[in-house]
Amino acid sequence: MGPKLTEQVCYTLYSTSRAVTQAYKPLLEPLNLTYPQYVVMMALWDNDAVKITEIAELTGISNATLSPLLKRLELNGFLERRMTETDERQKSLILTTSGKALGRKAKKASEMALCATGLNEKDASKLMSLCERIRSNLDELS
């Protein structure tokens, strides 16, 4: 017999990630965001006026997936894509006033999602640290 599904770290991470993403869905709908859009917006709330390539790197979202996602966020009025001053081929992402205001509303969604997990801040921090360690170790292998 092969490995047991419920004994695999990979499956536990995968199924938990899906459950967390699903928990965010009703919280993000009133904000007019999908979960991947929310990830991009969180990166922008931390780092406004950054190059598209930097957002791809920060979020781990591929350029092919990122392009239509950014287009939708721009159409919704949350960000603008502008040419960078140093290189015309590069574009920077700039939060609009609406995009900045959305960050304040999204904070509540984030708090509600954490509550839904049943974790306190200490446990959540420990979990994130373990996940970061896993990702870092796996990144070293590639």
Secondary structure as the mmCIF struct_conf table of DSSP 4:
data_model
#
loop_
_struct_conf.conf_type_id
_struct_conf.id
_struct_conf.beg_label_comp_id
_struct_conf.beg_label_asym_id
_struct_conf.beg_label_seq_id
_struct_conf.end_label_comp_id
_struct_conf.end_label_asym_id
_struct_conf.end_label_seq_id
HELX_RH_3T_P HELX_RH_3T_P1 LEU A 5 GLU A 7
HELX_RH_AL_P HELX_RH_AL_P1 VAL A 9 LEU A 28
HELX_RH_3T_P HELX_RH_3T_P2 GLU A 29 LEU A 31
TURN_TY1_P TURN_TY1_P1 ASN A 32 ASN A 32
HELX_RH_AL_P HELX_RH_AL_P2 TYR A 35 ASP A 46
BEND BEND1 ASN A 47 ASN A 47
BEND BEND2 ALA A 49 ALA A 49
STRN STRN1 VAL A 50 LYS A 51
HELX_RH_AL_P HELX_RH_AL_P3 ILE A 52 THR A 59
TURN_TY1_P TURN_TY1_P2 GLY A 60 GLY A 60
HELX_RH_AL_P HELX_RH_AL_P4 ASN A 63 LEU A 75
TURN_TY1_P TURN_TY1_P3 ASN A 76 GLY A 77
BEND BEND3 PHE A 78 PHE A 78
STRN STRN2 LEU A 79 MET A 83
BEND BEND4 GLU A 85 THR A 86
TURN_TY1_P TURN_TY1_P4 GLU A 88 ARG A 89
STRN STRN3 LYS A 91 LEU A 95
HELX_RH_AL_P HELX_RH_AL_P5 THR A 97 THR A 117
TURN_TY1_P TURN_TY1_P5 GLY A 118 GLY A 118
HELX_RH_AL_P HELX_RH_AL_P6 GLU A 121 LEU A 141
#
